[in-house]
Amino acid sequence: MNLHFTGDFHAITTAHNLLSALIDNHIYWGNELNIDTRRVVWRRVMDMNDRALRQINCSLGGVANGFPREAGFDITVASEVMAILCLATDLKDLEKRLGDIIVAYRRDKSPVFARDLKADGAMAVLLKDAVQPNLVQTLENNPAFVHGGPFANIAHGCNSVVATTTALKLADYVVTEAGFGADLGAEKFFDIKCRKAGLKPAAAVIVATVRAMKMNGGVKKEDLGKENIEAVKKGCANLGRHIENVKQFGVPAVVAINHFYSDTDAEIAAMKEYVAAMGEEAIVCKHWAHGSAGIEELAHKVVSLAESGASQFAPLYPDDMKLFDKIDTIVKRIYRGSEAIADKSVRDQLHAWEQAGYGHLPVCMAKTQYSFSTDPNLRGAPTGHVVPVREVRLAAGAGFIVAICGEIMTMPGLPKAPSSEKIFLNEAGQIEGLF
């Protein structure tokens, strides 16, 4: 499943880059739409971490290749087409959202839409099969939908609305994942996906590990296998923040301690004690080792919460709040920062979008997943930090504003030792090294 799966990512990449090609082709053949080549906002994408492509010059090489301009690449998971696929309710809605994409602006700053280039129909055709949820099965033959992949640090972090609503028609209980903690995945699940799809979650599961507590308590990665109860207690402040964040949305929560073989009884007890002091319950889960039998206690607890009727779900902010105020609300209430800051150009852009009728949209924060701040090295539960918003992007088709914070990149780079170095075909022709 980690290699290509059903080809959905390829379809999304192709649909996205078709639109990119149509923009440059339209400009080459006379630019009837009067696109200002300095204001083309639609970047290209590829499903690969490649920092060299973050900023490029395209159409070089003379008259036959078009008009040179600056451009760039994002990773496919950050594509607005990915977000549209995950938020569309059906094929008709998909095509409408694709048509709503703003690709560029004219010299008078009026927007040029994908439908102006007659791109929406062909893009929808490319995505016709990709929009169908992918049904897979677990090792114990339980059904699961694996559909979409917008990363929660740079996108909205949730699987498709189609998969979730389909699952709700097929099962008594549906569990869905939102990536990267309650400050990113959960916030975006509640404020973007649930708001857009009319979903009302009955309960939330906050997954935590002893290792994560120790890391947030100041332990280095290479020392996480050693017992350190004090570091666990110190790091639990981070878990506490996530619990508080989920409760702000009115959804009852339980903590699932994802068990590692190196966890000691004393460390687990410290986590349980901390969570209990917050009025919640933490349950040890050993599903990695024992399958569903290792997580049965959690399942019963989730059913109990879901059936209790305790959920009073509500998004964090109303639709009619000003765009920058929405960003500032997330910074103060979820990240516990003192304020969001942005240059005048960013604030002016947000105001212009409000004037153009986009002020009702939710915001999607692009931020490091390693900290509540924009500093990935600031662990634990910091307060009072400033969150700088360096750029904002309008995803008119997806239906949200992206606020890019700190140094987060929408085209990541590979680490010094990429995982690819450990992937190979053995003598039997089997793949080894995948994780």
C-alpha positions in Angstrom: 0.0 0.0 0.0 3.0 2.3 0.6 4.0 2.0 -3.1 1.5 3.6 -5.5 -1.6 1.9 -3.9 -4.5 2.4 -6.4 -2.9 5.3 -8.3 -5.1 8.0 -6.6 -2.0 10.2 -6.0 -0.9 9.8 -9.6 -4.4 10.9 -10.8 -4.3 13.9 -8.4 -0.8 14.9 -9.6 -1.8 14.6 -13.2 -5.0 16.6 -12.8 -3.1 19.3 -11.0 -0.3 19.5 -13.6 -2.8 19.4 -16.5 -4.1 22.7 -15.1 -0.5 24.0 -14.8 0.1 23.1 -18.5 -3.1 24.7 -19.6 -2.2 28.0 -18.0 1.1 28.3 -19.8 -0.4 27.0 -23.0 -3.1 29.7 -22.8 -0.5 32.4 -22.3 1.5 31.1 -25.2 -1.4 31.1 -27.7 -2.2 34.8 -27.1 -3.5 35.1 -23.5 -7.1 35.8 -24.3 -7.9 36.0 -20.6 -5.3 38.7 -20.1 -3.5 36.7 -17.3 -0.8 38.8 -15.6 2.2 36.4 -15.8 3.5 38.0 -12.6 0.4 36.9 -10.8 0.1 33.2 -11.7 -0.6 31.6 -8.3 -1.0 27.9 -9.4 2.1 26.0 -8.7 3.0 22.5 -10.0 3.2 19.4 -7.8 4.9 16.0 -7.6 4.7 13.2 -5.1 8.3 13.5 -4.0 10.3 15.5 -1.4 12.6 17.6 -3.6 13.8 20.9 -2.2 15.5 21.9 -5.5 12.0 22.4 -7.1 10.6 24.8 -4.5 11.3 27.8 -6.7 12.0 27.5 -10.4 12.1 29.5 -13.6 10.0 27.9 -16.4 9.4 28.4 -20.1 13.1 29.2 -20.7 14.7 28.5 -24.1 13.2 31.0 -26.5 10.0 31.8 -28.3 9.0 28.2 -28.9 8.8 27.5 -25.2 6.5 30.3 -24.1 7.0 33.3 -21.8 9.6 32.9 -19.0 8.2 33.3 -15.5 8.9 32.2 -11.9 7.1 29.1 -10.7 7.5 26.3 -8.2 6.5 22.9 -7.0 4.6 21.7 -3.9 4.3 18.1 -2.8 1.1 16.4 -4.0 -0.4 16.1 -0.6 -0.4 20.0 -0.4 -2.3 20.3 -3.7 -5.6 22.0 -3.7 -6.8 19.2 -5.9 -6.0 16.7 -3.1 -8.1 18.8 -0.7 -10.9 19.1 -3.2 -11.0 15.3 -3.8 -11.2 14.8 0.0 -13.9 17.5 0.6 -16.1 16.9 -2.5 -19.4 15.1 -1.9 -20.0 13.6 -5.4 -18.7 14.0 -9.0 -20.9 17.1 -9.6 -19.5 18.8 -6.5 -16.0 17.7 -7.5 -16.3 19.4 -10.9 -17.7 22.5 -9.4 -14.9 22.8 -6.9 -12.3 22.2 -9.6 -13.8 25.0 -11.6 -13.7 27.3 -8.6 -9.9 27.1 -8.3 -8.2 30.5 -8.8 -5.1 30.0 -10.9 -4.0 33.6 -11.6 -5.0 37.3 -11.5 -5.3 39.9 -14.3 -3.5 43.3 -14.1 -6.7 44.7 -12.6 -6.3 41.9 -9.9 -9.6 40.2 -11.0 -9.3 36.4 -10.6 -8.9 33.8 -13.3 -10.6 30.5 -12.5 -9.9 27.0 -13.8 -13.2 27.0 -15.5 -12.2 30.0 -17.5 -9.5 27.8 -19.0 -12.1 25.0 -19.6 -10.0 22.8 -17.4 -12.6 21.5 -14.9 -14.1 18.9 -17.2 -10.9 17.2 -18.1 -9.6 17.4 -14.5 -12.8 15.7 -13.3 -12.4 12.9 -15.9 -8.9 12.2 -14.6 -10.3 12.0 -11.0 -13.4 10.0 -11.9 -12.1 6.8 -10.4 -9.8 8.4 -7.8 -12.9 10.0 -6.1 -14.2 6.5 -5.3 -13.1 5.3 -1.8 -10.6 2.5 -1.6 -11.8 -0.5 0.4 -9.1 -2.5 2.1 -9.1 -5.0 4.9 -7.1 -5.2 8.1 -5.1 -8.3 9.1 -8.3 -9.5 10.9 -10.4 -8.9 7.8 -12.2 -5.8 9.0 -13.1 -3.3 6.3 -11.4 0.1 6.2 -11.5 2.9 3.7 -8.1 4.4 2.8 -8.8 7.4 0.7 -6.9 10.7 0.2 -3.8 11.9 1.9 -3.6 15.6 2.7 -0.9 15.9 5.4 -2.1 17.8 8.5 1.1 19.9 8.8 0.6 21.6 5.4 -3.0 20.6 4.4 -6.2 19.8 6.2 -5.1 16.3 7.3 -8.3 14.2 6.9 -9.5 11.4 4.6 -12.3 12.0 2.2 -15.8 13.1 3.1 -17.1 10.5 0.6 -15.3 7.7 2.5 -16.5 8.9 5.9 -20.1 9.4 4.9 -20.1 6.0 3.1 -18.7 4.3 6.2 -21.5 5.9 8.3 -24.1 4.2 6.2 -22.4 0.8 6.5 -21.4 0.5 10.2 -22.7 1.3 13.7 -19.4 3.0 14.6 -16.9 4.7 12.3 -13.4 5.6 13.4 -11.6 8.2 11.3 -8.1 9.6 11.7 -6.9 13.2 11.6 -3.1 13.4 11.5 -0.6 15.1 13.8 -2.1 15.8 17.2 -5.0 17.9 18.4 -3.3 21.2 17.4 -3.3 20.3 13.7 -5.2 17.2 12.7 -8.1 17.4 15.2 -8.5 21.2 14.9 -8.7 20.9 11.1 -11.0 17.9 11.3 -13.4 19.8 13.5 -13.1 23.3 11.9 -12.8 22.3 8.3 -14.0 18.8 7.5 -16.8 18.6 10.1 -17.9 22.1 9.3 -18.0 21.5 5.6 -19.6 18.0 5.7 -22.0 18.6 8.5 -20.4 15.8 10.7 -20.9 15.7 14.4 -18.4 13.5 16.1 -19.6 11.6 19.2 -16.2 10.9 20.8 -12.4 11.4 20.3 -9.4 9.2 20.9 -6.2 10.9 21.7 -3.3 8.6 20.9 -0.1 9.1 22.9 3.0 7.1 23.7 5.4 6.9 26.6 8.2 7.7 24.2 6.5 10.9 23.1 6.1 12.0 26.7 9.8 11.4 27.3 10.8 13.4 24.2 8.6 16.3 25.3 10.2 16.0 28.7 13.6 16.7 27.2 14.9 13.1 26.5 17.0 12.7 23.3 15.8 10.2 20.7 18.6 7.7 21.3 17.7 7.6 25.0 14.0 7.0 24.7 14.3 3.3 25.4 15.6 3.9 29.0 13.1 4.3 31.9 12.7 8.0 32.9 9.7 8.6 35.0 10.4 12.2 35.7 10.7 12.9 32.0 7.3 11.2 31.4 5.7 13.4 34.1 7.3 16.5 32.6 6.3 15.6 29.1 2.7 14.9 30.1 2.1 18.7 30.0 2.0 18.3 26.2 -0.6 15.5 26.4 -2.6 17.7 28.8 -2.7 20.4 26.2 -4.1 18.1 23.6 -6.8 16.9 26.0 -7.8 20.5 26.7 -7.8 21.3 23.0 -10.2 18.4 22.2 -12.5 19.4 25.0 -12.7 22.9 23.7 -14.8 21.5 20.8 -17.2 19.9 23.2 -16.2 16.3 22.3 -15.6 13.8 25.1 -12.2 12.1 24.8 -10.2 9.1 26.0 -6.5 8.7 25.8 -5.0 5.6 24.1 -1.5 4.8 25.2 0.1 3.1 22.2 2.3 0.6 23.9 5.9 -0.1 23.1 7.8 -3.1 24.4 10.3 -0.7 26.1 7.6 1.0 28.2 7.8 0.2 31.9 4.9 -0.2 34.3 6.0 2.8 36.3 6.1 5.1 33.2 2.6 3.9 32.1 1.4 4.5 35.7 2.7 8.0 35.6 0.8 8.7 32.4 -2.4 7.2 33.7 -2.1 9.2 36.9 -1.7 12.5 35.0 -4.6 11.8 32.7 -6.8 10.8 35.7 -5.9 14.1 37.4 -7.4 15.9 34.4 -10.6 14.0 34.8 -10.1 11.6 31.9 -9.1 8.0 31.4 -6.0 6.6 29.7 -6.1 3.0 28.5 -3.0 0.9 27.5 -3.4 -0.4 23.9 -1.3 -3.4 22.7 -2.8 -3.9 19.2 0.5 -3.9 17.5 1.5 -7.0 19.4 -2.0 -8.6 19.9 -4.3 -7.2 17.3 -7.8 -6.3 18.3 -7.6 -8.3 21.5 -5.0 -5.8 22.7 -7.3 -2.9 22.2 -10.7 -4.3 23.3 -10.8 -2.2 26.5 -10.4 1.0 24.5 -13.2 -0.1 22.1 -15.6 -0.6 25.0 -14.7 2.9 26.3 -15.2 4.6 23.0 -18.6 2.9 22.5 -19.6 4.1 26.0 -18.6 7.7 25.3 -20.3 7.6 21.9 -23.5 6.3 23.4 -23.5 8.7 26.4 -24.7 11.6 24.3 -22.1 13.8 26.0 -20.8 15.3 22.8 -21.8 19.0 22.4 -19.6 19.5 19.3 -19.1 23.0 17.9 -16.4 24.5 15.8 -13.9 26.9 17.4 -14.9 30.0 15.5 -18.0 31.2 13.5 -18.0 31.5 9.7 -18.5 35.3 9.9 -15.4 36.0 11.9 -12.7 38.0 10.1 -10.0 35.8 8.5 -7.1 37.1 10.5 -9.2 36.8 13.7 -9.8 33.2 12.8 -6.0 32.7 12.6 -5.4 34.6 15.8 -8.2 32.5 17.6 -6.4 29.2 16.7 -3.0 30.7 17.8 -4.4 31.8 21.2 -6.8 29.0 22.0 -5.1 25.9 20.4 -1.4 26.8 20.3 -1.6 29.0 23.5 0.5 31.7 21.7 0.2 35.4 22.6 -0.7 36.4 19.1 -0.4 35.8 15.4 1.6 38.4 13.5 1.8 39.1 9.7 3.2 41.7 7.4 0.9 44.4 6.0 0.9 42.6 2.6 -0.5 39.4 4.2 -3.2 41.3 6.1 -4.1 43.3 3.0 -4.4 40.1 1.0 -6.8 38.6 3.6 -8.9 41.8 3.5 -9.0 41.7 -0.3 -10.3 38.1 -0.1 -13.0 39.2 2.4 -14.1 41.9 0.0 -14.2 39.4 -2.8 -16.6 37.2 -0.8 -14.3 34.6 0.7 -14.4 35.9 4.3 -16.6 33.1 5.4 -14.0 30.4 4.7 -12.2 28.5 7.5 -8.5 28.7 7.8 -6.0 25.8 7.3 -2.8 26.4 9.3 0.5 25.1 7.7 2.8 24.7 10.7 5.4 22.4 12.1 3.9 19.2 13.7 6.7 19.0 16.3 5.6 21.9 18.6 2.7 24.1 19.6 4.9 26.9 18.4 6.5 27.4 15.0 9.8 26.3 16.5 10.1 22.5 16.0 12.6 22.4 18.9 10.3 24.0 21.4 8.7 20.9 23.0 6.3 20.4 25.9 3.5 22.9 26.4 4.9 26.4 25.6 2.8 29.5 26.2 3.0 33.1 25.1 4.9 32.5 21.9 4.3 34.6 18.8 3.2 32.8 15.6 4.4 34.5 12.4 2.2 34.0 9.3 4.6 34.5 6.3 2.2 33.8 3.5 -1.5 33.1 2.8 -3.0 31.2 -0.1 -6.6 31.0 -1.2 -7.9 27.5 -2.0 -11.3 28.7 -3.4 -12.2 25.3 -4.7 -11.4 23.4 -1.6 -13.0 26.2 0.4 -10.4 27.4 2.9 -7.6 29.8 3.4 -4.1 28.4 3.9 -1.9 30.3 6.4 1.8 29.3 6.1 3.5 29.8 9.5 7.1 30.0 10.5 9.5 28.0 8.3 7.2 25.2 7.2 7.6 24.2 3.6 4.9 23.0 1.2 7.6 21.1 -0.7 9.7 19.2 2.0 13.3 18.2 1.5 14.8 14.7 2.1 16.8 14.1 5.3 20.5 13.4 5.3 19.8 9.6 5.3 16.6 9.1 3.2 14.5 6.0 3.8 15.1 5.1 0.2 18.6 4.0 1.1 17.2 1.0 3.0 14.7 -0.1 0.3 15.7 -2.9 -2.1 14.6 -6.0 -3.9 16.0 -9.3 -2.3 17.0 -12.3 -4.3 13.5 -13.6 -4.4 12.3 -10.4 -6.0 10.5 -9.3 -2.8 10.6 -5.7 -1.5 12.4 -5.1 1.7 12.9 -2.0 3.8 9.4 -0.5 3.6 7.9 0.9 6.8 
